[in-house]
Amino acid sequence: MNKTLMVQGTSSDAGKSLLVAGICRVLARKGFKIAPFKPQNMALNSAVTQDGGEIGRAQAIQALAAGVKTQVDFNPILLKPSSDTGAQVIIHGKAVSDMQATKYHDYKKVAMNAVIESFERLNDSFDCIIVEGAGSPAEINLREGDIANMGFAEKVDCPVVLVADIDRGGVFAQIVGTLELLSESERNRIVGFVINKFRGDIKLLESGLTWLENKTNKPVLGVLPFIKGLEIAAEDAIETQQVITDEKVTIVIPVFPRISNHTDFDSLRLHPQINLIYANPNKALPSADLIILPGSKNVRADLEHLRKMQWDKQIDKHLRYGGKLFAICGGYQMLGHLIKDPNGYEYTPGQSHGLGYLPIETELKQDKVLINTEYRLNLAGRSTQVKGYEIHCGVSQITDESLVKQTLLDNANGLNKSDGFVSLDNQVAGCYLHGIFDNPEAVNILANWLNADLCKTEDYVKQQLSALDKLADACEAHIDFNPIYKHLNIK
């Protein structure tokens, strides 16, 4: 009996991740135990699972929507690009190798075995599995050995819903063109369409929907409207939209070529009194109260980029004029004196001199730290408990304790453990903890460090749950779920 439904898209960013999250939320609210699943994901934004592995952030959000704990089986294959042609290959939550694209293409048979192992475990433990495809199933150059779209659907014999984004234009060409490039068995597998991000009067679209159904002999299951203000963590594209009602603090984040886990800053971006600016390459850093160096998948290469953009000189000037500098993970490593990678785990073997603002040295190791943890944040004479996660292969050691003011994070779970430092002049701070600003009190403490007072906002996880409910409400209102229930064999 089938209990799996796959969502594929006519292109990247068509709405696959959100539609899977919406379906998971709808079914979870009806009391079903739902597993989100993405056979293969390529993303620099990842999350640490409850069972100590690493998966794509979209699957972590989908697990939140489903109300289940994260696990590595939700995303058995994760590819984290380290260059334009190479990526770190993560299988069942653990990094196994760095591969060039051509080598990975030959590795797909091994990867498919890992995918099926995870799928079968989920199939034994959950009422339903909602699967997300990757990119488009019509990438004919990637069809051989495909494990991310129709190759997987054919292997497990599951039905597919195809989603297309009308906001981009050409939605009917997207759908019909995709069908034309599929084999007959793959076309037969598609049980309906969902059109995403519609704006305007639905009556103006109805004639097109009728034509599409007659042309393809397949139903349009629904037309999701463009949902204004839907703030659900993005996996790849950096979201810059914000609503500032009373600006009190300006924060600038330099965008590295291999920036990772930019969702660390969503809570800052959504704060009505914070102007958060992502500084793109080839542009000077705008004036700000605070500069934050984000995480990076390739720290030494991104440090080279930072210097090429002359951002190091601009950061130095920013500090001379009394500004503050904060850094997380890869950015934290950049704050030190030296980053050593003798075995070339992230980049070509060698070492790079850091920015020199904190007395630390970092060496990249083969084994990656993957933990969910909590600390006590100490900054600006205040403290609060913060939760988050660590994903890094670098180990940082302090070289001179007399050159720091204090540790930034300590007493993890009551243990004698600390992370990060504050500089002696109180202008620079950094740590490894992702998600540190999801706690509203941590945001207020950061603002106090900048000599500002901010209003308290909603906890970030609660905000995400509210957004997921808003998405699920829209799905229930605009999508016919009866065929979905039928294909999942549920009532």
Disulfide bonds with the S-S distance in Angstrom:
none
